[in-house]
Amino acid sequence: MRGALNRIAGAFKLARNALSYDEEKLLARHSDVAVRARLAAREDARPEILYYLAEDPAPEVRRNIAANAQTPRHADLVLARDGDEVVRCDLVAKIARLAPGLSANEQEQVRLLTYQVLEILARDQLVRVRRILAETLKDMADAPVAIIGQLARDTEVEVAGPVLRSSPVLTDEDLLEIIRTCSIMGPLTAISQRAHVGSQASDAIAESDDVEAIGALLANPSAQIREETLDRLVDRAPEIEAWHKPLTRRPKLSPRAVTKIASFVADSLIAVLQARGDLDPATVKVLKSELQSRLGRDGGAPGAEKKDAPARPCRPGANGGPAAEDEAPARADTDAVLARVKHMHAEGQLSEEAVSSALAEGNRRFVAAALSVLSNLPLALVEKVAESQSARGVTALCWKAGLRMRFATMLQIRFAHIAPNAAVGAVDMDKYPLTPEEMDWQIDFFGTMVPAGAKSTMPSGSRG
């Protein structure tokens, strides 16, 4: 028997000729994992052989079964719960490609089994599996509605984002429901970036406190924003610099909006407004007058950026950010914010929710001060990490501050401006992916860049 097995395996290695049923059965039990793996990759292997190999002890064999388009759906259902994450990733890529192509003429049992596999994968505890599924289905007009709905409501932005940003399956009603019930940052920004955003969805986003999402909405020329909604955003915009540039480039600005925007944006953005081809002569005259007035007041050159705070005092932040006048030195503002944050910490009010709210408002000084106080590290160190756009550095700061890893990923993207695909994510739900030793090393490394005079923000013995 062993001699026959070896002869079949030898021929199997040399050619892709059709195998008899008995030959396939012998190869499926071969002691060489490589032989079984090659059999598992064959699309002409019999369904019962592929089903048998779906429970092979070697993961490389099961991976080939997962990727094989001819694997029977019953076997895919087994693999959907496989303990090897690569097996599930290979499976989700294959199934997601096959599912939309199932026609009404397909056997109902095959359709049901395929969708059952997708439902299991859409609930997979591994974010990577769900993300692959979302990325594969995001542009498919005939993707399963229930699966798209589940992915769009995923608690991880890297899963929900691709579907919310692109899926044609989602209706306006779906988007409105998600906007109104969403409790995490990121999904609204993805919706704001869709190729078409209706006026109702735009209204709902504009009524939120999600500064980043509103900025993305303003930057999206295809987003339908009603004039009264845009006027309300213009009234809020002096304090939010991230909205200034997209506002100047919005199509169909009213004369009132143009005049208001010109009163608080940088000089270079007034030039952008002047370059628009849809302004009436009276509005152009107002812009010229505003720019000339600034030049006379500041003695600056045309196109120079304003260096100070917004044209009107900043309103007090919801988390204690001070109301600072234009002429107040930046250092004084920072010291005031830091003092307020220390007071909040002493009163037990400096929660992750408070930091999250400040982040949503674009209050970077408050976020930096909070990280400094919660971690008992110098503010200069926090600022250095953010300036360096170090994903691992921000992760280490959040760990030291006692924040959740999921929030650490959000801070990487929105506080340190790290690209989402370069951010460090959580593993096993919300666990930190770095060891304590690695994170201590990151903190020590950035500590060497901080001046010797920089001190911790908490008294000795306080929480670290």
C-alpha positions as a LaTeX table, in Angstrom:
\begin{tabular}{lrrr}
\hline
Residue & $x$ (\AA) & $y$ (\AA) & $z$ (\AA) \\
\hline
Met1 & 0.00 & 0.00 & 0.00 \\
Arg2 & 2.76 & 2.46 & 0.91 \\
Gly3 & 4.47 & 1.77 & $-2.42$ \\
Ala4 & 1.26 & 2.53 & $-4.29$ \\
Leu5 & 0.81 & 5.75 & $-2.32$ \\
Asn6 & 4.34 & 6.89 & $-3.13$ \\
Arg7 & 3.91 & 6.12 & $-6.85$ \\
Ile8 & 0.65 & 8.09 & $-6.98$ \\
Ala9 & 2.19 & 10.98 & $-5.03$ \\
Gly10 & 5.21 & 10.99 & $-7.35$ \\
Ala11 & 3.02 & 11.19 & $-10.42$ \\
Phe12 & 0.89 & 13.80 & $-8.67$ \\
Lys13 & 3.92 & 16.04 & $-8.22$ \\
Leu14 & 4.82 & 15.84 & $-11.89$ \\
Ala15 & 1.44 & 16.35 & $-13.55$ \\
Arg16 & $-2.05$ & 17.73 & $-13.12$ \\
Asn17 & $-3.72$ & 14.77 & $-14.81$ \\
Ala18 & $-7.16$ & 13.72 & $-13.64$ \\
Leu19 & $-7.12$ & 11.39 & $-10.66$ \\
Ser20 & $-9.46$ & 8.51 & $-10.01$ \\
Tyr21 & $-11.63$ & 8.52 & $-6.92$ \\
Asp22 & $-9.47$ & 5.83 & $-5.29$ \\
Glu23 & $-6.31$ & 7.81 & $-6.03$ \\
Glu24 & $-7.80$ & 10.94 & $-4.45$ \\
Lys25 & $-8.78$ & 8.97 & $-1.34$ \\
Leu26 & $-5.22$ & 7.66 & $-1.00$ \\
Leu27 & $-3.68$ & 11.12 & $-1.45$ \\
Ala28 & $-6.11$ & 12.66 & 1.06 \\
Arg29 & $-4.61$ & 10.35 & 3.69 \\
His30 & $-0.99$ & 10.77 & 2.58 \\
Ser31 & 1.51 & 11.38 & 5.39 \\
Asp32 & 3.15 & 14.25 & 3.47 \\
Val33 & 1.34 & 17.52 & 4.24 \\
Ala34 & 2.55 & 19.03 & 0.97 \\
Val35 & 0.83 & 16.27 & $-1.01$ \\
Arg36 & $-2.48$ & 16.79 & 0.82 \\
Ala37 & $-2.15$ & 20.55 & 0.40 \\
Arg38 & $-1.71$ & 20.21 & $-3.37$ \\
Leu39 & $-4.75$ & 17.97 & $-3.55$ \\
Ala40 & $-6.73$ & 20.54 & $-1.54$ \\
Ala41 & $-5.86$ & 23.22 & $-4.10$ \\
Arg42 & $-7.11$ & 21.20 & $-7.09$ \\
Glu43 & $-10.38$ & 22.50 & $-8.49$ \\
Asp44 & $-11.06$ & 19.13 & $-10.13$ \\
Ala45 & $-10.98$ & 17.26 & $-6.80$ \\
Arg46 & $-14.24$ & 15.62 & $-5.87$ \\
Pro47 & $-16.50$ & 17.51 & $-3.42$ \\
Glu48 & $-16.42$ & 14.73 & $-0.82$ \\
Ile49 & $-12.60$ & 14.75 & $-0.88$ \\
Leu50 & $-12.54$ & 18.53 & $-0.37$ \\
Tyr51 & $-15.05$ & 18.21 & 2.44 \\
Tyr52 & $-12.87$ & 15.54 & 4.08 \\
Leu53 & $-9.78$ & 17.77 & 3.82 \\
Ala54 & $-11.66$ & 20.71 & 5.42 \\
Glu55 & $-10.96$ & 19.01 & 8.76 \\
Asp56 & $-7.33$ & 18.12 & 8.01 \\
Pro57 & $-5.07$ & 18.71 & 11.04 \\
Ala58 & $-2.60$ & 20.76 & 8.93 \\
Pro59 & $-3.62$ & 24.44 & 8.57 \\
Glu60 & $-1.90$ & 24.75 & 5.17 \\
Val61 & $-4.25$ & 22.07 & 3.83 \\
Arg62 & $-7.34$ & 23.79 & 5.26 \\
Arg63 & $-6.15$ & 27.12 & 3.86 \\
Asn64 & $-6.11$ & 25.66 & 0.35 \\
Ile65 & $-9.57$ & 24.22 & 0.90 \\
Ala66 & $-10.78$ & 27.64 & 2.07 \\
Ala67 & $-9.41$ & 29.33 & $-1.06$ \\
Asn68 & $-10.66$ & 26.65 & $-3.47$ \\
Ala69 & $-13.70$ & 27.94 & $-5.39$ \\
Gln70 & $-14.96$ & 24.37 & $-5.85$ \\
Thr71 & $-15.10$ & 23.57 & $-2.17$ \\
Pro72 & $-18.68$ & 22.58 & $-1.26$ \\
Arg73 & $-20.54$ & 25.06 & 0.94 \\
His74 & $-20.94$ & 22.48 & 3.71 \\
Ala75 & $-17.14$ & 22.45 & 3.97 \\
Asp76 & $-17.03$ & 26.27 & 3.92 \\
Leu77 & $-19.47$ & 26.25 & 6.82 \\
Val78 & $-17.00$ & 24.11 & 8.78 \\
Leu79 & $-14.10$ & 26.42 & 7.86 \\
Ala80 & $-16.04$ & 29.55 & 8.89 \\
Arg81 & $-15.44$ & 28.47 & 12.50 \\
Asp82 & $-11.84$ & 27.30 & 11.94 \\
Gly83 & $-9.38$ & 28.20 & 14.68 \\
Asp84 & $-6.75$ & 29.37 & 12.18 \\
Glu85 & $-7.27$ & 33.03 & 11.30 \\
Val86 & $-5.56$ & 32.70 & 7.91 \\
Val87 & $-8.05$ & 29.97 & 6.98 \\
Arg88 & $-10.94$ & 32.30 & 7.81 \\
Cys89 & $-9.33$ & 35.21 & 5.96 \\
Asp90 & $-8.85$ & 33.10 & 2.82 \\
Leu91 & $-12.41$ & 31.85 & 3.14 \\
Val92 & $-13.97$ & 35.28 & 3.55 \\
Ala93 & $-12.16$ & 36.61 & 0.46 \\
Lys94 & $-13.49$ & 33.69 & $-1.62$ \\
Ile95 & $-17.06$ & 33.64 & $-0.29$ \\
Ala96 & $-17.47$ & 37.41 & $-0.56$ \\
Arg97 & $-16.52$ & 37.21 & $-4.25$ \\
Leu98 & $-18.86$ & 34.29 & $-4.94$ \\
Ala99 & $-21.96$ & 35.36 & $-3.02$ \\
Pro100 & $-23.10$ & 38.33 & $-5.15$ \\
Gly101 & $-22.79$ & 36.20 & $-8.27$ \\
Leu102 & $-25.34$ & 33.66 & $-7.10$ \\
Ser103 & $-28.32$ & 33.95 & $-9.42$ \\
Ala104 & $-31.93$ & 33.09 & $-8.76$ \\
Asn105 & $-31.33$ & 29.91 & $-10.71$ \\
Glu106 & $-28.80$ & 28.65 & $-8.21$ \\
Gln107 & $-29.98$ & 25.89 & $-5.94$ \\
Glu108 & $-31.68$ & 27.48 & $-2.95$ \\
Gln109 & $-29.66$ & 25.28 & $-0.60$ \\
Val110 & $-26.40$ & 26.63 & $-2.04$ \\
Arg111 & $-27.62$ & 30.22 & $-1.64$ \\
Leu112 & $-28.69$ & 29.66 & 1.96 \\
Leu113 & $-25.45$ & 27.93 & 2.89 \\
Thr114 & $-23.40$ & 30.71 & 1.27 \\
Tyr115 & $-25.25$ & 33.41 & 3.16 \\
Gln116 & $-24.97$ & 31.41 & 6.37 \\
Val117 & $-21.18$ & 31.33 & 5.91 \\
Leu118 & $-21.18$ & 35.09 & 5.31 \\
Glu119 & $-23.22$ & 35.72 & 8.45 \\
Ile120 & $-20.75$ & 33.73 & 10.55 \\
Leu121 & $-17.79$ & 35.59 & 9.04 \\
Ala122 & $-19.49$ & 38.98 & 9.52 \\
Arg123 & $-19.61$ & 38.20 & 13.25 \\
Asp124 & $-16.05$ & 36.87 & 13.43 \\
Gln125 & $-14.22$ & 38.10 & 16.54 \\
Leu126 & $-11.14$ & 38.88 & 14.44 \\
Val127 & $-11.40$ & 42.42 & 13.02 \\
Arg128 & $-9.19$ & 41.43 & 10.08 \\
Val129 & $-11.73$ & 38.85 & 8.88 \\
Arg130 & $-14.62$ & 41.32 & 9.03 \\
Arg131 & $-12.50$ & 44.01 & 7.35 \\
Ile132 & $-11.65$ & 41.73 & 4.42 \\
Leu133 & $-15.34$ & 40.95 & 4.04 \\
Ala134 & $-16.24$ & 44.66 & 4.10 \\
Glu135 & $-13.52$ & 45.61 & 1.61 \\
Thr136 & $-14.63$ & 42.87 & $-0.78$ \\
Leu137 & $-18.35$ & 43.68 & $-0.66$ \\
Lys138 & $-18.18$ & 47.48 & $-0.42$ \\
Asp139 & $-18.66$ & 48.24 & $-4.14$ \\
Met140 & $-21.00$ & 45.37 & $-5.05$ \\
Ala141 & $-24.52$ & 46.47 & $-5.93$ \\
Asp142 & $-25.84$ & 42.94 & $-5.51$ \\
Ala143 & $-24.16$ & 42.21 & $-2.18$ \\
Pro144 & $-26.47$ & 40.63 & 0.44 \\
Val145 & $-28.47$ & 43.41 & 2.11 \\
Ala146 & $-28.43$ & 41.86 & 5.59 \\
Ile147 & $-24.65$ & 41.34 & 5.54 \\
Ile148 & $-24.01$ & 44.90 & 4.36 \\
Gly149 & $-26.30$ & 46.21 & 7.10 \\
Gln150 & $-24.43$ & 44.25 & 9.74 \\
Leu151 & $-21.02$ & 45.41 & 8.52 \\
Ala152 & $-22.19$ & 49.03 & 8.31 \\
Arg153 & $-23.09$ & 48.90 & 12.01 \\
Asp154 & $-19.88$ & 47.19 & 13.10 \\
Thr155 & $-18.29$ & 48.76 & 16.20 \\
Glu156 & $-14.89$ & 48.89 & 14.47 \\
Val157 & $-14.49$ & 51.80 & 12.05 \\
Glu158 & $-12.07$ & 49.88 & 9.83 \\
Val159 & $-14.90$ & 47.39 & 9.20 \\
Ala160 & $-17.86$ & 49.76 & 8.95 \\
Gly161 & $-15.95$ & 52.52 & 7.13 \\
Pro162 & $-15.48$ & 50.90 & 3.69 \\
Val163 & $-19.16$ & 49.89 & 3.51 \\
Leu164 & $-20.47$ & 53.24 & 4.75 \\
Arg165 & $-18.19$ & 55.09 & 2.35 \\
Ser166 & $-18.97$ & 53.09 & $-0.79$ \\
Ser167 & $-21.77$ & 50.52 & $-0.64$ \\
Pro168 & $-24.62$ & 51.21 & $-3.09$ \\
Val169 & $-26.76$ & 48.76 & $-1.12$ \\
Leu170 & $-27.28$ & 51.20 & 1.76 \\
Thr171 & $-30.37$ & 53.40 & 1.41 \\
Asp172 & $-30.82$ & 56.97 & 2.66 \\
Glu173 & $-32.97$ & 55.55 & 5.46 \\
Asp174 & $-30.14$ & 53.21 & 6.48 \\
Leu175 & $-27.66$ & 56.09 & 6.58 \\
Leu176 & $-29.97$ & 58.32 & 8.62 \\
Glu177 & $-30.56$ & 55.57 & 11.16 \\
Ile178 & $-26.81$ & 54.96 & 11.50 \\
Ile179 & $-26.06$ & 58.69 & 11.85 \\
Arg180 & $-28.66$ & 59.09 & 14.59 \\
Thr181 & $-27.66$ & 56.03 & 16.60 \\
Cys182 & $-23.89$ & 55.98 & 16.09 \\
Ser183 & $-21.94$ & 56.19 & 19.36 \\
Ile184 & $-18.35$ & 56.00 & 18.07 \\
Met185 & $-16.20$ & 58.32 & 16.00 \\
Gly186 & $-15.46$ & 57.50 & 12.38 \\
Pro187 & $-18.69$ & 56.21 & 10.80 \\
Leu188 & $-20.08$ & 59.70 & 10.21 \\
Thr189 & $-16.87$ & 60.72 & 8.47 \\
Ala190 & $-17.15$ & 57.70 & 6.17 \\
Ile191 & $-20.75$ & 58.62 & 5.30 \\
Ser192 & $-19.66$ & 62.20 & 4.63 \\
Gln193 & $-17.20$ & 60.90 & 2.02 \\
Arg194 & $-19.79$ & 59.00 & $-0.07$ \\
Ala195 & $-20.04$ & 59.80 & $-3.77$ \\
His196 & $-23.51$ & 61.19 & $-3.08$ \\
Val197 & $-24.78$ & 62.48 & 0.26 \\
Gly198 & $-28.41$ & 63.58 & 0.31 \\
Ser199 & $-29.62$ & 66.73 & 2.05 \\
Gln200 & $-31.27$ & 64.81 & 4.89 \\
Ala201 & $-28.07$ & 62.93 & 5.70 \\
Ser202 & $-26.12$ & 66.18 & 5.43 \\
Asp203 & $-28.51$ & 67.87 & 7.88 \\
Ala204 & $-28.11$ & 65.01 & 10.35 \\
Ile205 & $-24.31$ & 65.11 & 10.16 \\
Ala206 & $-24.28$ & 68.90 & 10.47 \\
Glu207 & $-26.36$ & 68.66 & 13.66 \\
Ser208 & $-23.80$ & 66.34 & 15.26 \\
Asp209 & $-20.75$ & 67.33 & 17.27 \\
Asp210 & $-18.42$ & 65.34 & 15.00 \\
Val211 & $-15.98$ & 68.00 & 13.81 \\
Glu212 & $-14.09$ & 65.63 & 11.52 \\
Ala213 & $-17.26$ & 64.32 & 9.84 \\
Ile214 & $-18.57$ & 67.83 & 9.21 \\
Gly215 & $-15.19$ & 68.81 & 7.75 \\
Ala216 & $-15.35$ & 65.82 & 5.40 \\
Leu217 & $-18.91$ & 66.78 & 4.45 \\
Leu218 & $-17.86$ & 70.33 & 3.61 \\
Ala219 & $-14.95$ & 69.01 & 1.54 \\
Asn220 & $-17.24$ & 66.71 & $-0.47$ \\
Pro221 & $-18.45$ & 68.70 & $-3.50$ \\
Ser222 & $-21.16$ & 66.11 & $-4.22$ \\
Ala223 & $-22.72$ & 66.43 & $-0.77$ \\
Gln224 & $-26.04$ & 68.25 & $-0.91$ \\
Ile225 & $-26.02$ & 70.84 & 1.87 \\
Arg226 & $-29.02$ & 73.15 & 2.16 \\
Glu227 & $-28.26$ & 76.88 & 2.34 \\
Glu228 & $-29.66$ & 77.30 & 5.86 \\
Thr229 & $-27.62$ & 74.29 & 7.05 \\
Leu230 & $-24.47$ & 75.73 & 5.50 \\
Asp231 & $-25.18$ & 79.09 & 7.13 \\
Arg232 & $-25.36$ & 77.42 & 10.56 \\
Leu233 & $-22.03$ & 75.71 & 9.94 \\
Val234 & $-20.48$ & 79.00 & 8.84 \\
Asp235 & $-21.62$ & 80.55 & 12.12 \\
Arg236 & $-19.86$ & 77.75 & 14.05 \\
Ala237 & $-16.75$ & 77.74 & 11.88 \\
Pro238 & $-14.63$ & 80.64 & 13.27 \\
Glu239 & $-13.46$ & 78.41 & 16.14 \\
Ile240 & $-12.83$ & 75.33 & 13.97 \\
Glu241 & $-9.88$ & 75.88 & 11.64 \\
Ala242 & $-10.26$ & 72.47 & 10.00 \\
Trp243 & $-13.45$ & 73.72 & 8.33 \\
His244 & $-11.99$ & 76.94 & 6.89 \\
Lys245 & $-10.40$ & 75.61 & 3.72 \\
Pro246 & $-13.28$ & 73.32 & 2.66 \\
Leu247 & $-15.74$ & 76.16 & 3.32 \\
Thr248 & $-13.94$ & 78.49 & 0.90 \\
Arg249 & $-14.19$ & 75.80 & $-1.79$ \\
Arg250 & $-17.85$ & 74.84 & $-1.28$ \\
Pro251 & $-19.91$ & 75.22 & $-4.46$ \\
Lys252 & $-22.80$ & 77.70 & $-4.49$ \\
Leu253 & $-21.89$ & 79.88 & $-1.53$ \\
Ser254 & $-24.32$ & 82.72 & $-0.85$ \\
Pro255 & $-22.97$ & 86.31 & $-0.66$ \\
Arg256 & $-23.79$ & 86.29 & 3.05 \\
Ala257 & $-21.76$ & 83.10 & 3.58 \\
Val258 & $-18.79$ & 84.40 & 1.56 \\
Thr259 & $-18.70$ & 87.64 & 3.55 \\
Lys260 & $-18.93$ & 85.80 & 6.87 \\
Ile261 & $-16.20$ & 83.30 & 5.91 \\
Ala262 & $-13.90$ & 86.12 & 4.83 \\
Ser263 & $-14.16$ & 87.63 & 8.31 \\
Phe264 & $-12.34$ & 84.76 & 10.03 \\
Val265 & $-10.25$ & 82.72 & 7.56 \\
Ala266 & $-6.54$ & 83.24 & 6.85 \\
Asp267 & $-5.48$ & 85.80 & 4.23 \\
Ser268 & $-4.49$ & 83.07 & 1.77 \\
Leu269 & $-8.01$ & 81.64 & 1.94 \\
Ile270 & $-9.50$ & 85.04 & 1.15 \\
Ala271 & $-7.49$ & 84.80 & $-2.04$ \\
Val272 & $-9.18$ & 81.45 & $-2.69$ \\
Leu273 & $-12.57$ & 83.11 & $-2.25$ \\
Gln274 & $-11.58$ & 85.92 & $-4.60$ \\
Ala275 & $-10.63$ & 83.38 & $-7.27$ \\
Arg276 & $-14.14$ & 81.89 & $-7.36$ \\
Gly277 & $-15.99$ & 82.54 & $-10.58$ \\
Asp278 & $-19.49$ & 82.63 & $-9.08$ \\
Leu279 & $-19.27$ & 85.84 & $-7.00$ \\
Asp280 & $-21.18$ & 89.00 & $-7.78$ \\
Pro281 & $-19.26$ & 92.33 & $-8.04$ \\
Ala282 & $-20.50$ & 93.54 & $-4.65$ \\
Thr283 & $-19.16$ & 90.45 & $-2.86$ \\
Val284 & $-15.81$ & 90.70 & $-4.67$ \\
Lys285 & $-15.59$ & 94.31 & $-3.47$ \\
Val286 & $-16.23$ & 93.21 & 0.12 \\
Leu287 & $-13.42$ & 90.66 & $-0.11$ \\
Lys288 & $-10.96$ & 93.22 & $-1.44$ \\
Ser289 & $-11.92$ & 95.61 & 1.33 \\
Glu290 & $-11.43$ & 92.91 & 4.00 \\
Leu291 & $-7.99$ & 92.02 & 2.70 \\
Gln292 & $-6.88$ & 95.66 & 2.42 \\
Ser293 & $-8.13$ & 96.30 & 5.94 \\
Arg294 & $-6.02$ & 93.45 & 7.27 \\
Leu295 & $-2.94$ & 94.62 & 5.44 \\
Gly296 & $-3.36$ & 98.06 & 6.86 \\
Arg297 & $-3.95$ & 96.73 & 10.37 \\
Asp298 & $-1.19$ & 94.12 & 10.44 \\
Gly299 & 1.34 & 95.60 & 8.06 \\
Gly300 & 1.58 & 92.14 & 6.47 \\
Ala301 & 2.08 & 91.06 & 2.89 \\
Pro302 & $-0.72$ & 89.74 & 0.72 \\
Gly303 & $-1.29$ & 86.04 & 1.24 \\
Ala304 & 0.29 & 85.97 & 4.71 \\
Glu305 & $-1.34$ & 83.55 & 7.12 \\
Lys306 & $-2.97$ & 84.81 & 10.29 \\
Lys307 & $-0.94$ & 83.62 & 13.23 \\
Asp308 & $-3.31$ & 84.32 & 16.07 \\
Ala309 & $-6.45$ & 82.59 & 17.29 \\
Pro310 & $-9.80$ & 82.94 & 15.44 \\
Ala311 & $-11.24$ & 86.44 & 14.92 \\
Arg312 & $-13.64$ & 86.10 & 17.88 \\
Pro313 & $-12.96$ & 84.69 & 21.35 \\
Cys314 & $-13.06$ & 80.90 & 21.59 \\
Arg315 & $-16.15$ & 79.69 & 23.39 \\
Pro316 & $-15.43$ & 77.67 & 26.53 \\
Gly317 & $-14.95$ & 74.02 & 25.58 \\
Ala318 & $-17.37$ & 71.46 & 26.93 \\
Asn319 & $-14.46$ & 69.91 & 28.80 \\
Gly320 & $-13.12$ & 73.01 & 30.41 \\
Gly321 & $-11.04$ & 74.60 & 27.66 \\
Pro322 & $-10.70$ & 78.30 & 28.54 \\
Ala323 & $-12.20$ & 81.13 & 26.49 \\
Ala324 & $-9.07$ & 82.79 & 25.13 \\
Glu325 & $-8.90$ & 86.17 & 23.37 \\
Asp326 & $-7.05$ & 86.55 & 20.06 \\
Glu327 & $-4.14$ & 88.40 & 21.59 \\
Ala328 & $-3.53$ & 85.97 & 24.45 \\
Pro329 & $-0.16$ & 84.22 & 24.11 \\
Ala330 & $-0.39$ & 80.58 & 23.10 \\
Arg331 & 1.60 & 79.55 & 26.15 \\
Ala332 & $-0.85$ & 81.23 & 28.49 \\
Asp333 & $-3.71$ & 79.39 & 26.77 \\
Thr334 & $-1.90$ & 76.08 & 27.20 \\
Asp335 & $-1.15$ & 76.75 & 30.87 \\
Ala336 & $-4.79$ & 77.63 & 31.50 \\
Val337 & $-6.01$ & 74.46 & 29.81 \\
Leu338 & $-3.49$ & 72.38 & 31.76 \\
Ala339 & $-4.64$ & 73.95 & 35.04 \\
Arg340 & $-8.26$ & 73.20 & 34.19 \\
Val341 & $-7.42$ & 69.59 & 33.27 \\
Lys342 & $-5.54$ & 69.10 & 36.56 \\
His343 & $-8.57$ & 70.42 & 38.44 \\
Met344 & $-10.89$ & 68.05 & 36.56 \\
His345 & $-8.57$ & 65.14 & 37.38 \\
Ala346 & $-8.55$ & 66.06 & 41.06 \\
Glu347 & $-12.36$ & 66.11 & 41.01 \\
Gly348 & $-12.54$ & 62.72 & 39.28 \\
Gln349 & $-14.01$ & 64.24 & 36.11 \\
Leu350 & $-11.15$ & 63.54 & 33.67 \\
Ser351 & $-12.69$ & 60.46 & 32.06 \\
Glu352 & $-12.10$ & 58.90 & 28.66 \\
Glu353 & $-15.49$ & 60.30 & 27.67 \\
Ala354 & $-14.32$ & 63.82 & 28.52 \\
Val355 & $-11.20$ & 63.39 & 26.39 \\
Ser356 & $-13.31$ & 61.93 & 23.57 \\
Ser357 & $-15.65$ & 64.94 & 23.63 \\
Ala358 & $-12.68$ & 67.31 & 23.43 \\
Leu359 & $-11.32$ & 65.32 & 20.51 \\
Ala360 & $-14.67$ & 65.60 & 18.70 \\
Glu361 & $-14.59$ & 69.39 & 19.22 \\
Gly362 & $-11.09$ & 69.66 & 17.79 \\
Asn363 & $-9.76$ & 70.84 & 21.16 \\
Arg364 & $-6.22$ & 69.49 & 20.73 \\
Arg365 & $-4.79$ & 71.45 & 23.66 \\
Phe366 & $-7.23$ & 69.80 & 26.03 \\
Val367 & $-6.47$ & 66.33 & 24.64 \\
Ala368 & $-2.71$ & 66.85 & 24.96 \\
Ala369 & $-3.08$ & 68.19 & 28.50 \\
Ala370 & $-5.34$ & 65.27 & 29.45 \\
Leu371 & $-2.82$ & 62.71 & 28.14 \\
Ser372 & $-0.10$ & 64.48 & 30.11 \\
Val373 & $-2.06$ & 64.53 & 33.37 \\
Leu374 & $-3.46$ & 61.01 & 33.10 \\
Ser375 & $-0.06$ & 59.51 & 32.26 \\
Asn376 & 1.91 & 61.71 & 34.70 \\
Leu377 & 4.26 & 62.59 & 31.86 \\
Pro378 & 5.51 & 66.03 & 30.74 \\
Leu379 & 3.26 & 67.88 & 28.33 \\
Ala380 & 6.33 & 68.45 & 26.16 \\
Leu381 & 6.68 & 64.68 & 25.77 \\
Val382 & 3.05 & 64.32 & 24.69 \\
Glu383 & 3.50 & 67.13 & 22.16 \\
Lys384 & 6.69 & 65.52 & 20.84 \\
Val385 & 4.92 & 62.18 & 20.29 \\
Ala386 & 2.08 & 63.89 & 18.42 \\
Glu387 & 4.50 & 65.97 & 16.37 \\
Ser388 & 6.46 & 62.84 & 15.42 \\
Gln389 & 3.24 & 61.08 & 14.28 \\
Ser390 & 4.41 & 57.94 & 16.04 \\
Ala391 & 1.67 & 55.29 & 16.15 \\
Arg392 & 3.55 & 53.26 & 18.75 \\
Gly393 & 4.31 & 56.40 & 20.75 \\
Val394 & 0.63 & 57.39 & 20.96 \\
Thr395 & $-0.25$ & 53.80 & 21.86 \\
Ala396 & 2.25 & 53.87 & 24.71 \\
Leu397 & 0.90 & 57.22 & 25.96 \\
Cys398 & $-2.67$ & 55.90 & 26.06 \\
Trp399 & $-1.54$ & 52.76 & 27.86 \\
Lys400 & 0.28 & 54.87 & 30.44 \\
Ala401 & $-2.82$ & 57.07 & 30.78 \\
Gly402 & $-5.05$ & 54.06 & 31.47 \\
Leu403 & $-7.16$ & 54.50 & 28.31 \\
Arg404 & $-8.63$ & 51.70 & 26.20 \\
Met405 & $-6.71$ & 50.47 & 23.17 \\
Arg406 & $-9.70$ & 51.17 & 20.93 \\
Phe407 & $-9.52$ & 54.83 & 21.98 \\
Ala408 & $-5.75$ & 54.78 & 21.43 \\
Thr409 & $-6.33$ & 53.89 & 17.77 \\
Met410 & $-8.75$ & 56.80 & 17.43 \\
Leu411 & $-6.22$ & 59.20 & 18.99 \\
Gln412 & $-3.54$ & 58.05 & 16.57 \\
Ile413 & $-5.72$ & 59.04 & 13.63 \\
Arg414 & $-7.43$ & 62.17 & 14.93 \\
Phe415 & $-4.91$ & 63.63 & 17.38 \\
Ala416 & $-1.57$ & 62.67 & 15.82 \\
His417 & $-2.91$ & 62.67 & 12.23 \\
Ile418 & $-1.58$ & 59.18 & 11.49 \\
Ala419 & $-3.00$ & 57.52 & 8.37 \\
Pro420 & $-5.61$ & 54.85 & 9.29 \\
Asn421 & $-3.66$ & 52.13 & 7.47 \\
Ala422 & $-0.55$ & 53.01 & 9.51 \\
Ala423 & $-2.28$ & 53.12 & 12.90 \\
Val424 & $-1.71$ & 50.43 & 15.53 \\
Gly425 & $-4.94$ & 48.53 & 16.20 \\
Ala426 & $-6.18$ & 46.38 & 19.06 \\
Val427 & $-5.80$ & 42.60 & 19.18 \\
Asp428 & $-8.21$ & 40.17 & 20.82 \\
Met429 & $-11.02$ & 42.71 & 21.19 \\
Asp430 & $-9.44$ & 45.63 & 23.10 \\
Lys431 & $-6.03$ & 44.40 & 24.26 \\
Tyr432 & $-2.87$ & 46.41 & 23.66 \\
Pro433 & $-0.77$ & 44.80 & 20.89 \\
Leu434 & 2.55 & 45.89 & 22.42 \\
Thr435 & 4.16 & 44.46 & 25.53 \\
Pro436 & 4.59 & 46.70 & 28.60 \\
Glu437 & 8.33 & 46.60 & 27.98 \\
Glu438 & 7.87 & 47.85 & 24.40 \\
Met439 & 5.61 & 50.68 & 25.54 \\
Asp440 & 7.95 & 51.70 & 28.35 \\
Trp441 & 10.74 & 51.81 & 25.76 \\
Gln442 & 8.65 & 54.15 & 23.58 \\
Ile443 & 8.07 & 56.51 & 26.50 \\
Asp444 & 11.76 & 56.46 & 27.47 \\
Phe445 & 12.74 & 57.09 & 23.85 \\
Phe446 & 10.58 & 60.20 & 23.51 \\
Gly447 & 11.64 & 61.27 & 26.99 \\
Thr448 & 15.18 & 61.73 & 25.67 \\
Met449 & 13.83 & 64.40 & 23.28 \\
Val450 & 12.26 & 66.46 & 26.06 \\
Pro451 & 14.27 & 69.29 & 27.66 \\
Ala452 & 15.69 & 68.42 & 31.05 \\
Gly453 & 13.59 & 71.14 & 32.70 \\
Ala454 & 10.28 & 69.60 & 31.63 \\
Lys455 & 8.49 & 68.09 & 34.59 \\
Ser456 & 5.60 & 65.73 & 35.08 \\
Thr457 & 2.19 & 67.35 & 35.43 \\
Met458 & 1.18 & 65.52 & 38.62 \\
Pro459 & 2.58 & 65.63 & 42.15 \\
Ser460 & 4.87 & 62.82 & 43.19 \\
Gly461 & 2.98 & 59.62 & 43.97 \\
Ser462 & $-0.01$ & 60.47 & 41.80 \\
Arg463 & $-1.61$ & 58.02 & 39.37 \\
Gly464 & 0.58 & 57.17 & 36.37 \\
\hline
\end{tabular}
